[in-house]
Amino acid sequence: MLRALFRLFLAGTMALGSAIAQPGRGAGPQAEWQRRAQPLLREGKLEEALAIYRMELKTSPDSAPANISAGTVLDLMGKTVEARAYFQKAIDAAPDARAKANAQRAMAMSFAFDGDCKNTAKYEQMVSDYWKSRESAEPGNAFYQQGEMANEAARVCIEAGDFDAAEKWYLAGREAGLKEPGIPAGRKALWEFRTDHALARLAARRGNKAAAGRHVAAAKAALERIEAADPDLYRQQSVFFPYLTGYVAYYSGDYHAALADFQKANTNDPFIQCLLGMTYEKLGDKDKAFEEYRKASKVTAHNPVAAFAKPFARKKLAQSGATHAK
């Protein structure tokens, strides 16, 4: 089970992907209302999905899955203040500490949709505190979860422009993750890769090209250690290196190099799609830029990637007068 959780972590927080499960996921068989709403959510029919969630809440007002689902859809619609009333209900009505932490994590992501680094970190810390209380009972999972919460906060803070807070949380995530008892060599190298990946991006955002280059080199060396220790893990992680080099190139003003690297990354990732759109704009290709923004605007996840990509793409498309999924 832990290995499955860890692979979700790799494919999520590191890949800028699904760090938070979709509503109703991971809690056994779905209820009938969830089965009806999920296809609508995937198709971007947010109003229709929300209507189902609200109908369920009429009969089960304290339902954590229904409250979190409703809040998630409202965040995707850009109605974050309204969304947080549902998340708060889920927090207040949580039947146990773990359910409360799950609802607090959803609240953190709601603030992320507003680019609110401070409040995102506040709620991620609450979740981390829960996992800290589980260190004795679940030593393997508890440290990993604390690291994941810190990195989620950091992902929001860097794109919100609070670089000092982002650095603090990235380093805290590394520190927590490396405390995992008996951590394998490949996983240890992964934490180093993730940390230098983050520090390189931060250096690029701060305009320190030399420091960014040093951290890119360190990230590459860590990736090579992953390859030596765990080839399967390396195959999962290698795609994130061109994302790093593309990011550094973009914020260093080398847009042609950025484009070439981003095209080697996971181009199905809404965050990468936004970066591609930004790069095409710098290169003067508005049509391709807005094609990428339209793709990114369709995201229906509730995680740091979606929290950046959904409002960013929506804003870009609105500025262009383009028609896009709401």
Buried (B, 14 or more C-beta within 10 A) or exposed (E): EEEEBBEBBBBBBBBBBBBBBBBBEEBEEBBEBBEBBBEBBEEBBBEBBBBBBBEBBEEEEEBBBBBBBBBBBBBBBBBBEBBBEBBBBBBEBBEEEEBBBBBBBBBBBBBBBBBBBEBBBBBBBBBBBBBBEBBEEBBBBBBBBBBBBBBBBBBBBBBBEBBEBBBBBBBBBBBBBBBBEEBEEBBBBBBBBBBBBBBBBBBBBBEBBEBBBBBBEBBBEBBEBBBEBBEEBBEBBEBBBBBBBBBBBBBBEBBEBBBBBBEBBBEEBBBBBBBBBBBBBBBEBEEBBBBBBBBBBBBBBBBBBBBBBBBBBBEBBEEBEEEBBE
